[in-house]
Amino acid sequence: MGEPEVIRKHCEPRPSVRKEINKVTLQGTVTSKVRVKKLKSSTLSCVFKVRSRETFKTRGRTNWHDNEIIIEALGNQAAKAQKIIRVGGDYIFDGYLRTDIIQKGGTTFRRMRVRVYHIEEL
C-alpha cells in the first residue's frame, strides 16, 4: 500500500523544474511582417509568423516538413522585435507555449503560439 505514494512522489517534478516545463526554443525564418498594436494596458504587443523545418526519419529515409508558428512578443521584447525582425531573416526564439481557445461560427478550435522572452538574430 505504501508503493503508490512513492511512485507519485517520484513522478512530481522538483519545484525548481516546474517553471521550466513549458520552455521552448525555436530556430526559424520569419515569413510575415510584424504587426504591432497597443493593448488596453498600453503594453506594446507584436505578432508575426516563423517557418521552422521539422526533420525526421521514416523507414530509414530522411523526411521533412515546414511548420508555421505564430510568435507573440510583449513589452520590451515587442519593441526589440519591431526594430530587428525582418521577413526572410533567421532567428532563435526562447519562449513558452500558449493556447488560445477560439469560438467562431459555432465551432471551437485551439490556436497555439509562442510568447517570446528572448530573440537572437542569426
Secondary structure, 3 states (H helix, E strand, C coil): CCHHHHHHHHHCCCHHHHCCCCEEEEEEEECCCCEEEECCCCCEEEEEEEEEEEEEEECCEEEEEEEEEEEEEEHHHHHHHHHHCCCCCEEEEEEEEEEEEEEECCEEEEEEEEEEEEEEEC
